[in-house]
Amino acid sequence: MPDFEPKIVAFVCNWCTYAGADLTGTSRMKYSPQVAIIRFPCTGRIDFMLLLKAFASGADGIIVSGCHPNDCHYSSGNFHARRRWIVFRGLLDFLGIDVRRVQFSWVSAAEGAKWAQLVNETAEHIRGLGPFTGYQRLRGLGVE
Amino acid sequence: MARIGVFICHCGENISATVDVMKVAAEAAKIPGVAHSVEYKYMCSDPGQQLVKNAIREKGLTGVVVAACSPRMHEPTFRRACAEAGLNPFLCEMANIREHCSWVHEKGDATTDKAIDIVRTLVAKVKKNKALQPIKVPVTKVAMVIGGGIAGIQASLDIANAGHQVILVEKEPSIGGHMSQLSETFPTLDCSQCILTPRMVEVAQHLNITLFSYAELESLDGFIGNFKARIRKKARSLDEKLCTGCGLCTQKCPSRRIPSEFDAGLGLRPAIYVPFPQAVPNKPVIDREHCTYYRTGKCRLCEKVCPTQAIRFDQQDEIVEADVGAVVLATGFDIKHGDFFPEYGYGKYRDVIDGLQFERLASASGPTLGEIRRPSDGRVPETVVFVACAGSRDPAKGIEYCSKICCMYTAKHAMLYKHKVHHGKPYVFYMDIRAGGKMYEEFVRRAMEEDGVQYVRGRVSRIFERGGKLVVKGVDTLLAARPLEIEADLVVLATAGIAQPGAEELAQKLHVSYDAHKFYAEAHPKLRPVETNTAGIFLAGACQAPKDIPESVAQASGAAAKVAALFSQSELVREPLIAVVDRQAPPVYSSCVGCFLCQSACPYQAIEKEEIRGRDGQLLKTVAKVNPGLCQGCGTCVAFCRTKSIDIQGFSHEQVHAEVLALLNRGERDA
């Protein structure tokens, strides 16, 4: 499917990855426009049901990114997010969502280049996986 | 019905060059609930802000979305403008179509479409925003400065002279930092200690400064204006109040062959020692690792000779707690040591030394009393090769950056050598000479022209020993591009400036960002160079990046000015972006079931138990309650709550759900 342009939602924390993505812009590095960012105070705030909601709404891929381990602005939010992700992976599988559609990463406020790379790699990866077609079924399962 | 105003900024051409701003404005106008949509060249300018204010008043807007730069840049600007026009500032959101769109994508439909998506997302969010009232918190007008080098000293003095209390924490037994180790300083060749030590004494005597030397930060909690610091005062094995600094103990100590840290390993010191004669405070400390008594249980000679009985072998580390309103990080830098250069024989040949060791050789207070003598046999070196960029600007060594100070100090070293050994032959291998700074280029010229230092443009490939000489193999890339071999008596490597070994650990205690090389990250590379991303924590000196003395001092004064500005107000206004627990009318009172999972998730102990009682005092329900003074707004509790009873203002369930739906174009189903 050569014309397929995926829709990717990035759930990022305000302090590291959002600022890192700002630095990508300030440094004028280029990346794929298929990814749009939603800002959270911390990855610890991200209720992973939101990820299902995004899939049910037609997202083809998702990035979750926050501060590196030990660097969380709020001490431990990223650890909670990491633990939640480990549990959530199994649920994704159960719901029939390819776990490779979710990219979990750490990008610090100083890693503008890493953000560009993460976005490009994820976009490429999701292009390879093709569009996510199971979203109506997800809604049938009660994920709104 | 929502009446949202959308204001799209061209940012000169920064946005409009790649995003079709007219189309964005036209599309935004079609979004349900948008009552007003305009674009303008510079929305942050006075006339731009006036556009927003006028529209709020004339169109009766209930929310504002400014599609421009990052909220980290201008959110405060536009929130203030909204407030001035009578709209609650928390009903204004920024749609970041510059850093996250126009600057990172090529011109085209996809970029414009993404900008429209971002605007739609923020319009959906702002419709769910609630008017919030800022929280006021008091400011503790005490600053803590971490690091007592020249940057920390300058920051402490400036803050103290502004009339505020300062706690200065230094991990070494004396303040002074690397500057106290230097011989002379460029570009004037004035003696480092002569200009530094008066400042050190001033710190010790200043009524507003409390100095904790030989101490480290244990932990820091709280937030801007209201930090709680725990400082570990390491055991000096000495009662500082009794010690007069007479120095008898250090003279009598029998363990005398310990490499001196201050002399960069070239000199020796006893186990009970003062790092250098002008140390502040001038009180010794026992190095327990090397002290005979701690190793064998016998000796106690220092205790016997001390005229004031100040020695305390059983002293323990002490934890001191302090309330502080601001922190200045001034922990400085280190240079690359060890087996970093196997090809240069660094660490293998005693006469291959680093720049800091040369400073000690050239210093009048150093192990050779200022005579340039090589470490191996004490002979005066006839030929000295200085290697600039030893590790710096070398991606193969993992250090891409320029260490910035080495070009200048290498010129200074070659000059000092020539001033002391008139017949000596100094060579400098360099990649480029970076001498940007007042009188810097002139200084390097002086080394070349007046002192006859031979500059060779090229890299050194290998250094090895042959017949008592160090053979430096390199290349001269300028004239004939010929390989070059110099027989030297001493080689000085200008090794790369790096972050302090404990920099990462300290950053994690303070929750400040740092880069891949562990240098602390400033809040903005150009406009906020002395602030960190953590409010109330500021940066000074080489902990942020390698810097010379004038730059460190300038940044320290900048940080001090920021602290003084913060302390000029008695109350701080904090954003009310904190968690709240559901409360509703009887008989439910709250949807919280009192599981207190949130309490276990909260890193700030901000969640308390509240008992809801009836009129007769009977306990009806125990529910969670957020202490607004402690909550920092991370929202971890929100994601934990099983009954969705706890929510965070500014990033509420309603807001983020609306954003996800809008971004994916699911429209206004919930509107």
Interface residues (C-beta under 8 A of the other chain):
Chain A: E5 K7 V9 W15 C16 Y18 A19 A21 D22 T24 G25 T26 R28 M29 K30 Y31 S32 P33 Q34 A36 I37 I38 R39 F40 P41 C42 G44 R45 I46 D47 F48 L50 K53 A54 S57 G58 A59 N70 D71 C72 H73 Y74 S75 S76 G77 H80 R84 S108 A109 A110 E111 A116
Chain B: S70 P71 R72 N96 R98 E99 H100 C101 W103 V104 H105 E106 A110 T111 D113 K114 D117 I118 T121 A507 Q508 H511 S513 Y514 D515 A516 A521 P525 N533 T534 L577 A601 P603 Y604 Q632 G633 C634 G635 T636 V638 A639 F640 I648 G650 F651 H653 V656 H657 E659 V660 L661 L663 L664 N665 R666
